[in-house]
Amino acid sequence: MSETAAPPAVPAPADAGKVETPFHRFCRDFAESRVATAALAVLAAIILLALFAPWVAPTDPYDLASVSILDSKLKPGSQSMDGLTYWLGTDGAGRDLVSAIIYGLRISLGVGVMSGVFALCIGTAVGLAAAYFGGRIDTFIMRVVDIQLSFPAILIALILLAILGKGVDKITIALVIAQWAYYARTVRASALVERNKEYIEAAQCLALGHNRIVFRHLFPNCLPPLIVVGTIQTAHAISLEATLSFLGVGLPISEPSLGLLISNGFDFMLSGLYWISFFPGVALLVTIVSINLVGDQLRDVLNPRLQK
């Protein structure tokens, strides 16, 4: 009696037994978009340039000892009297545009991130309070938010800067006041969905404190939409700062940003000196587009129902 041969063993997959963590799943889903991945790489490079500006920039464009008026308005690729090559040319004051753009990125990103963080904290606290307590508190807060959102953010910032004056701290305060309502409305909408769920009712039945319920149970479930809104609003804050600086009401000349660099070369556009405004404008455009593309992909990854 012959024995039946056993079937050949099938090798197990190489990734068998491995548990995919939420972070790995998030990275995999984000990397599915090549455009968003490329935008993230560009944004990371921009942030590194801004952080290490004193070491990366060829010169300090705002050090009077290293700036010569004889080198003003040089074309891209020209050389200075000292033999230094200005790859993007110089502006009307003789400053190297490459160095000026790198330092301008530092100011623009700093203002955008700082105003975004403060506006997020204020808006999150207000939105959570409105959704959790409800009643008259919710009604009052939402009416204030509706009134502010009925005015353009740039108009509110213009009025505030006319009162406060110029400066990084002044424009940061103006942008925080102009933007906190966006975060408050977003957080309230997300918190209202979670407010009536069973785990919140169970926490209340256990007589847990309001702070513990709000910040340990309610707030973590509002983070995904808040991250997306924070990304988009950061790009919005950078564009607002550039617009205000271009209009001459944002930052002083001693604290230049990309918007101020564009404004400095605007008067020379008709003379054919396009590079003074063009290259800072390209840097501003690339920064804002990169942030928006990353934010769009974050929205799709954190909310699968919005995936295309």
C-alpha positions as CSV (number, residue, x, y, z in Angstrom):
1,M,0.0,0.0,0.0
2,S,1.7,3.2,-1.2
3,E,1.7,6.3,0.9
4,T,0.3,9.6,-0.5
5,A,2.9,12.2,-0.9
6,A,2.5,15.3,1.3
7,P,1.8,18.5,-0.6
8,P,4.8,20.9,-0.9
9,A,5.0,23.5,1.8
10,V,4.0,27.0,0.7
11,P,6.5,29.6,2.0
12,A,5.0,32.2,4.2
13,P,5.2,35.8,3.0
14,A,8.1,37.8,4.1
15,D,5.9,40.3,6.0
16,A,3.9,37.5,7.7
17,G,3.5,38.1,11.5
18,K,4.3,41.8,11.2
19,V,1.8,44.2,12.6
20,E,1.3,47.4,10.7
21,T,1.2,50.3,13.2
22,P,-1.0,53.3,12.6
23,F,2.1,55.4,11.9
24,H,3.3,53.0,9.2
25,R,-0.1,52.9,7.7
26,F,-0.3,56.7,7.6
27,C,3.1,57.0,5.9
28,R,2.1,54.3,3.3
29,D,-1.1,56.1,2.5
30,F,0.6,59.5,2.3
31,A,3.3,58.1,0.0
32,E,0.7,56.9,-2.5
33,S,0.6,60.4,-3.9
34,R,3.8,61.2,-5.6
35,V,2.9,64.9,-5.9
36,A,2.3,65.2,-2.2
37,T,5.5,63.3,-1.4
38,A,7.5,65.7,-3.7
39,A,5.8,68.7,-2.1
40,L,6.7,67.4,1.3
41,A,10.4,67.0,0.3
42,V,10.4,70.6,-1.2
43,L,8.8,71.9,2.0
44,A,11.3,70.1,4.2
45,A,14.1,71.7,2.1
46,I,12.6,75.1,2.5
47,I,12.3,74.7,6.2
48,L,15.9,73.6,6.5
49,L,17.0,76.6,4.5
50,A,15.1,78.9,6.7
51,L,16.4,77.4,9.9
52,F,20.0,77.4,8.9
53,A,19.9,80.7,7.0
54,P,23.0,82.2,8.6
55,W,25.1,79.2,7.6
56,V,23.5,78.4,4.2
57,A,23.2,81.9,2.7
58,P,26.2,83.1,0.7
59,T,26.2,86.5,2.5
60,D,24.2,88.3,5.1
61,P,22.1,90.6,2.9
62,Y,21.3,92.9,5.8
63,D,24.9,93.4,7.0
64,L,25.9,96.9,5.8
65,A,29.5,95.9,5.8
66,S,28.9,93.2,3.2
67,V,26.6,95.2,0.9
68,S,27.9,97.5,-1.8
69,I,25.6,100.0,-3.6
70,L,28.0,99.6,-6.6
71,D,26.6,96.0,-7.0
72,S,23.0,97.1,-7.2
73,K,20.6,95.8,-9.9
74,L,23.0,93.3,-11.3
75,K,21.5,90.7,-13.6
76,P,21.4,87.0,-12.6
77,G,24.8,85.3,-13.0
78,S,26.7,88.6,-12.7
79,Q,29.8,88.9,-10.6
80,S,30.5,91.6,-8.0
81,M,33.7,93.7,-7.8
82,D,35.0,91.2,-5.2
83,G,34.5,88.2,-7.6
84,L,31.3,86.9,-5.9
85,T,28.7,85.4,-8.3
86,Y,25.1,86.5,-7.8
87,W,23.2,83.6,-9.3
88,L,19.8,85.4,-9.0
89,G,21.1,89.0,-9.3
90,T,20.9,91.8,-6.8
91,D,18.2,94.2,-5.8
92,G,18.3,98.0,-5.7
93,A,20.4,98.1,-2.5
94,G,23.0,95.7,-3.8
95,R,21.9,92.7,-1.8
96,D,22.3,89.2,-3.1
97,L,18.8,87.9,-3.9
98,V,19.7,84.3,-3.0
99,S,20.6,85.3,0.5
100,A,17.7,87.7,0.7
101,I,15.2,85.0,-0.2
102,I,16.7,82.6,2.3
103,Y,16.4,85.1,5.1
104,G,13.0,86.2,3.8
105,L,11.8,82.6,4.1
106,R,12.9,82.6,7.7
107,I,10.7,85.5,8.5
108,S,7.7,84.4,6.5
109,L,7.7,80.9,7.8
110,G,8.2,82.1,11.4
111,V,5.3,84.5,11.2
112,G,3.1,81.9,9.6
113,V,3.9,79.1,12.0
114,M,3.7,81.3,15.2
115,S,0.4,82.9,14.2
116,G,-0.9,79.5,13.3
117,V,0.1,77.9,16.6
118,F,-1.4,80.7,18.7
119,A,-4.6,80.8,16.7
120,L,-4.9,77.1,16.9
121,C,-4.6,77.1,20.7
122,I,-7.2,79.9,21.1
123,G,-9.6,78.5,18.5
124,T,-9.4,75.0,19.9
125,A,-10.1,76.0,23.5
126,V,-13.0,78.2,22.4
127,G,-14.5,75.5,20.0
128,L,-14.3,72.8,22.6
129,A,-15.9,75.0,25.2
130,A,-18.8,75.8,22.8
131,A,-19.4,72.2,21.9
132,Y,-19.1,70.7,25.3
133,F,-21.1,73.1,27.4
134,G,-23.6,74.1,24.7
135,G,-26.5,76.3,25.6
136,R,-26.0,80.1,25.9
137,I,-22.2,79.7,25.9
138,D,-22.3,77.9,22.5
139,T,-24.8,80.5,21.1
140,F,-22.7,83.5,22.3
141,I,-19.4,82.0,21.0
142,M,-20.8,81.1,17.6
143,R,-22.3,84.5,17.1
144,V,-18.9,86.1,17.7
145,V,-17.4,83.6,15.3
146,D,-20.0,84.3,12.7
147,I,-19.5,88.1,13.0
148,Q,-15.7,87.8,12.6
149,L,-16.0,85.3,9.6
150,S,-18.3,87.8,7.8
151,F,-15.3,90.1,7.4
152,P,-12.2,89.2,5.2
153,A,-9.2,88.2,7.3
154,I,-7.0,90.7,5.4
155,L,-9.4,93.6,6.4
156,I,-9.2,92.6,10.0
157,A,-5.4,92.4,9.9
158,L,-5.2,95.8,8.1
159,I,-7.3,97.5,10.8
160,L,-5.3,95.9,13.6
161,L,-1.9,96.8,12.0
162,A,-3.1,100.4,11.6
163,I,-3.6,100.5,15.4
164,L,-0.6,98.4,16.5
165,G,2.0,99.4,13.9
166,K,4.7,97.4,12.1
167,G,6.8,94.5,13.5
168,V,6.9,90.7,13.7
169,D,5.1,90.7,17.0
170,K,2.4,93.1,15.7
171,I,1.7,91.2,12.6
172,T,1.7,87.9,14.5
173,I,-1.0,89.3,16.9
174,A,-3.0,90.6,14.0
175,L,-3.0,87.3,12.2
176,V,-3.9,85.4,15.3
177,I,-6.9,87.6,15.9
178,A,-7.9,87.3,12.2
179,Q,-7.6,83.5,12.1
180,W,-8.7,82.0,15.4
181,A,-12.4,81.8,14.3
182,Y,-11.6,79.3,11.6
183,Y,-10.1,76.9,14.2
184,A,-13.0,77.5,16.6
185,R,-15.7,76.6,14.0
186,T,-13.8,73.5,12.8
187,V,-13.2,72.2,16.3
188,R,-16.8,72.8,17.4
189,A,-18.2,71.0,14.4
190,S,-16.0,67.9,15.2
191,A,-16.6,68.1,18.9
192,L,-20.4,68.2,18.5
193,V,-20.2,64.9,16.6
194,E,-18.3,63.3,19.5
195,R,-20.2,65.1,22.2
196,N,-23.2,62.8,22.2
197,K,-21.4,59.5,21.8
198,E,-21.4,56.7,24.5
199,Y,-17.9,57.1,25.7
200,I,-18.5,60.8,26.6
201,E,-21.7,59.9,28.4
202,A,-19.9,57.1,30.2
203,A,-17.2,59.5,31.4
204,Q,-19.8,61.9,32.7
205,C,-21.5,59.0,34.6
206,L,-18.2,58.2,36.2
207,A,-18.2,61.8,37.5
208,L,-14.9,62.7,35.8
209,G,-13.9,66.3,35.7
210,H,-14.7,68.6,32.8
211,N,-11.1,69.1,32.0
212,R,-10.3,65.4,31.9
213,I,-13.3,64.7,29.6
214,V,-12.6,67.5,27.3
215,F,-8.8,67.2,26.9
216,R,-8.4,63.4,27.3
217,H,-11.5,62.1,25.6
218,L,-13.0,64.8,23.4
219,F,-10.0,66.7,22.1
220,P,-8.0,63.7,20.7
221,N,-10.9,62.8,18.4
222,C,-10.9,66.4,17.0
223,L,-7.2,66.3,16.0
224,P,-7.5,64.9,12.4
225,P,-9.6,67.8,10.9
226,L,-7.6,70.2,13.1
227,I,-4.3,69.1,11.6
228,V,-5.6,69.6,8.1
229,V,-7.0,73.1,8.9
230,G,-3.8,74.1,10.6
231,T,-1.8,73.2,7.5
232,I,-4.0,75.1,5.2
233,Q,-4.2,78.1,7.5
234,T,-0.4,78.3,7.9
235,A,-0.2,78.7,4.1
236,H,-3.0,81.3,4.4
237,A,-1.1,83.2,7.1
238,I,2.1,83.3,5.0
239,S,0.2,84.7,2.0
240,L,-1.5,87.2,4.3
241,E,1.8,88.4,5.7
242,A,3.3,88.7,2.2
243,T,0.3,90.7,1.1
244,L,0.4,93.0,4.1
245,S,4.2,93.5,3.8
246,F,3.7,94.2,0.1
247,L,1.2,96.9,0.9
248,G,3.7,98.5,3.3
249,V,1.8,97.8,6.6
250,G,3.3,94.5,7.6
251,L,7.0,94.3,8.5
252,P,9.6,97.1,8.6
253,I,12.6,97.1,6.2
254,S,14.9,95.9,9.0
255,E,12.9,92.6,9.2
256,P,12.3,91.7,5.6
257,S,10.0,88.9,4.3
258,L,9.2,87.6,0.9
259,G,6.4,90.0,0.5
260,L,8.7,93.0,1.3
261,L,11.2,91.7,-1.2
262,I,8.6,91.6,-3.9
263,S,7.5,95.1,-3.0
264,N,11.1,96.4,-3.2
265,G,11.4,95.3,-6.8
266,F,7.9,96.2,-7.9
267,D,9.0,99.7,-8.9
268,F,11.7,98.3,-11.2
269,M,9.4,96.0,-13.1
270,L,8.7,98.5,-15.9
271,S,12.4,99.1,-16.3
272,G,13.1,95.5,-17.2
273,L,14.6,94.5,-13.9
274,Y,12.2,91.7,-13.5
275,W,14.4,89.4,-11.3
276,I,14.2,91.6,-8.2
277,S,10.5,90.7,-7.7
278,F,10.2,87.6,-9.8
279,F,12.5,85.2,-7.8
280,P,11.1,86.1,-4.4
281,G,7.6,85.7,-5.9
282,V,8.6,82.2,-7.2
283,A,9.9,81.3,-3.7
284,L,6.6,82.5,-2.1
285,L,4.6,80.6,-4.7
286,V,6.5,77.3,-4.2
287,T,6.2,77.6,-0.4
288,I,2.5,78.1,-0.4
289,V,1.8,75.5,-3.1
290,S,3.9,72.9,-1.2
291,I,2.0,73.5,2.1
292,N,-1.3,73.3,0.3
293,L,-0.5,70.0,-1.5
294,V,0.7,68.5,1.8
295,G,-2.5,69.7,3.5
296,D,-4.7,68.2,0.7
297,Q,-3.0,64.8,1.1
298,L,-3.3,64.9,4.9
299,R,-7.0,65.6,4.4
300,D,-7.4,62.5,2.2
301,V,-5.4,60.3,4.4
302,L,-7.0,61.3,7.7
303,N,-10.5,61.1,6.1
304,P,-10.7,58.1,3.8
305,R,-14.2,59.2,2.6
306,L,-12.5,62.2,0.8
307,Q,-10.0,60.0,-1.1
308,K,-10.2,60.4,-4.8
